[in-house]
Amino acid sequence: MAAQQSVSAHICQQCGSNPATLRCRDCLPRPFFCDKCDVMMHTRYVLHNRETMTAGFFQPLPPTTYVLNKTLCHDARLVPVETPLRICDCPSEFLRIKPGKAVAMVTINGRYDLRMPELVCEACDATWTSGVHDVNLSDYWPATLHFSTLYGTDVFFTFEEMKMAAPGLSCQAFLKMLDQRTVRFGL
């Protein structure tokens, strides 16, 4: 019951005018968002842990889900990776970002089902997809050469620190903890 705290009515702390529909645990000190402010903020910050206010209680909300007119909607969200400002000699207004291949991203907060970003120039059809170097620059480690799974380096550092503090900790116990965090955050 403590994890599902009772909800009281709030006004969006971003725009100050619309009723809040969700709370973000990572956007402190102003965690309450209306539908529109949530989409504007969390399209960029997909790894934030958000909770929707449903039936008087907070329920975890995956990054691929957003609230629109009190209805849960789904949309692809992109892995936050560094992208180039230009991929060709065309003006930047022709550059579009779109969802690429699906990946499972594992951070210390659990697993996220996201998409790799792809850049496309609408003028010359040039394209860009991230490589190992781009993924590493963004503090992720690919589990395979095809990027079907990415690990946030925070997972490795946390496991190392826990093994140093509690040498008896098994890899299975650590993975079970990650699974529980995934469930807790609604992913």
N, C-alpha and C positions, 0 to 999 in steps of 0.2 A: 504494500500500500504506500510506503514511503517513496518508492520509485515513481508512482503514479499520482503525484501531488494534485490536490484539488485545484481547479482553475478558477480564477476570478476574472472578470471582464477588464481588459486593458485597451488602451489606445496605442496605436503604432508609435513607437518611440523614435522612428526615423522621420516620418512626414508629419506626425503630430495631429493628424486629422481622421484617419480611417481606423475602424476597429481592428485590433491585432488578431491574427489567426494562428500565429505560431510563435514559438520562443526558440532562440538560438543560444545554446550553452556557450558558444565561443565568441559571441558578439557582446561581451560585457563592456561597459556597465549598462548598455541599452539593448536588452535581449529581445524585446517584443517587436514583431513585424506584421504589417498588413500584407495582403496578397502581392500587391505591386512592388512594394519595397523588398520583399523576400526575393522575388525573381530578379530584381536589379542587383541585389547584393550577392545572392547565393548561386547565380549562374557563374560568377567568377570564383567564389569561395566554396567549391563543392565539397570540401572535406570537413565543413563545419557540422556539428551535431545539432540538428534541429528537431523540435517536437511540435506536432500540431495539437491544437486544443479541440478534442473531440469528445462529445458526450460528457463534458465537465471534467475531463482528465487530460493530462499530457500523454501523447502517444508518439513513439519514435518515428521519424520521417526519413526515409532514404534520400540520398542526394538527387536521385532521378525522379522524385515525386515533388510536386508543388501543389499549393491550394489555389483554386480559382473559383470564386463565387461559392465557397463552402463545399467544393467538389475536389477530390484528389485527382490530379492529372499527372501523366508521366511524360518525360522527355529525356532525350540523351544528354548526358553531361560529360564534359571533356576532362581528361587528366590534366591537371595544372602543370604544363611543361613550358619551358622557355621556347618561344617561337621567333623566327627571324622577322625583321621589319620588312624585308624585301626578298622576293624569290626570283625576280626578273627585272628588266629595265622599264617595265610599264609603270604608270602612276599608281600610287598606293590605293587609290579609291577602287581599283579593279580587283584588289586582293580580298578574298572571302575565306573565312574559316568554317569548316564543316566537320561533323563527326566522322571519324574513320573507324578502324576496326575495334571491336569490343575487347576489353581487357579486364582482368580481375586485379585490383590494386589492393595490397595488404599493407596497412599501416598499424601503428600501435593501438589504434581505435577499432581495428577489425578490417573486414573486407568490403571494398566498394566495387560495384560493377559499373565501369565507366567506359568511355570511348577515347581513343587516341585522336588528337586534333590533326586535321589535314588542311593545308593552305592551297588554294586554287586561284590562279589569275584568270579572271573572266575574259580578258582581252587576248592573251596569247596561249591559254590553256596550260601554262606551266603549273606544276604541282610540287608540293613539299610534304614529306612525312618525316616524323622524328626517327632518328637513329640512336644507336647505343650512346654516342657522345651526348646527344641532347637529353636523353633520359638520365644519364649520370650527372649532368650539370644541374638537374632539377632535384637531386638527392634521391633518386630511385635506382633500384637495381633490378634488371630484367632477370626473371627466372629462366627464360628461354630466349633463343635468338629471334624468335618471332613475336616477342612481347605479349604473349597470351596472359602472363602474370607478371606484375611488377611488385617489388617490395620497397616500401619506404625505408630508408636507412635507419630510421628511428627504431624499427623492429630489431635490427641486428644489435644496435647499441644497447637497447633495453635488455635484450636477452643476455648479452655479455655482462652487463652490470648486475643482473639478477643471479647469474651463475657465479660471479665473484662474491656476492653477498650470501648466497645460499647454494653452495656447490652441489648439494643433493637434488636440486631442481632438475627435473627431466625435460627433454625437448617436448614430449607429449603433454606434460602439464602446462608448459608455456603455450603450446598450440591450443589447448583446451581453454586457457584464459583468453586468447585472441578470439576464439569462437564465441565465448560468452560476451565479450565486448561487442562483437558484431551483432548479436541478438539484442543487446541492451540499447544499441544506437539505431536499431531498426533497419539494418542494412541487409 
